[in-house]
Amino acid sequence: MIKRIVFILTLIIGIQQAKAQRIFATDATWRPGYRVFVVNQAYKADLLVYKVDHNWEAKGDRGLWKMVEHSWQADHTVIFVEDRWKADFLIYFCDRPWQAGWRDAHGRSKVKWK
């Protein structure tokens, strides 16, 4: 009985973490990953990002990011660049989770995650 409960809990936690968008952020431009530039106005951004505290709060490709400390924990790596023209896309860190998301005319992602 205890083994079955442990198995079910492990399965539930694994499924929740698989849906999370865990991000490893760095400024080391030699690393592989997406280059992003942080803008100071939401309307200038391709993606509005809200940083969450837990994996279960991050949902798919909707700009809800759980920042992790090690690259092996991450689903994606983002490299913060100092020049706008070097970026793959522009981000803005928003204040509320409901503000997060992609900002194109059709509400679809412009960037396909690897």
N, C-alpha and C positions, 0 to 999 in steps of 0.2 A: 504494500500500500504506500509506504513512504517513498519507495523507488519510483512509483508511478507519479506521485505528486511532484517529486523533484524533476522528473522527465518533462512533465507538462509545464512546470514553471520555467524550465530551461528553454523549452520550445517557444513559449510566449515571449520571453525576453529576447530570444534570438530573432523572432519575427519583427518585433518592435524596433530593434536595432537595425535590421536590414532596411527598413523604410526611412531611417534617419539620413539626413544629409550632413555627414560629418566632414568638417573642413579643417585641413591643416594649412595654416597661414604662415608665410615666410616672406622675407625680402631678398632671399638669395636667388638672383636671376638665373643662375646656372642650373637650377632644379627644373625638372619637367613639370608642367602644370599650366593652369590658366593665369595669364597676366591681367591684373585688375588695377584700376586707378580709382581712388576714392574722390568723388566730387562733393562740393559743398552745398549743392541744391538738388532736391529730389527730382525735379523735372529734367535735369541734365543726365540722369542715370539711366542705364539699360536695365539694371536690377536694383530693387530696393531690398536691403538685407536687414533682418532682425536677428540678433544673436539670442539663442535660447540656452537655458541652463541644463536641459536634460535631452537625451536622445529621443525619447518618445514625443517631445514637443516639436522636433524637426520633421517636416512633412515634405517628402519628394523634392521636386524642382520648383519650389514656391518661395525661395528666398529666406526660409527659416533655417538658419545655420547653427549647428552645434560645433563650436571650436574645440579641437583636440590638441593635445600637447605633442604627439608623436605622429610622424607621417604614416606609420603602419596602422594606425587607428582610423585613418581618414578614408572617406569615399573619394574625395577630390583634394587636390593641392592647389592653392591660389598663391600667386606671387604678387606682392604689392610693388608696383613700379612707381617711379617718381615723375614720369612724363606721360601725359594723356595719350599721346600718339603711339606709345609702346604697348598700350593695353589691348587685350582681346575684347574686353567690355568694361563699362564704367559702373561702379556701384555707389550706393548711398546708404549709410546706416540709419534706419528709421527708428522712431521711438515706440511704435506699437506693432504687435505681430500682424494685425489685420492690414497694415500698410504694405507689408512685404509682398514682393512678386515682380514679375517681368513687366516692362513698360514698352511694349510695342503696340502697334495699331490694332492687332488682332488678339492680344492677350496671350500669345504663344511665346515659348522660349526661342530666343534668337540663337542661343548657343547650345549645342548638343554636348552634354557631359560625356567624357570618354568612357 
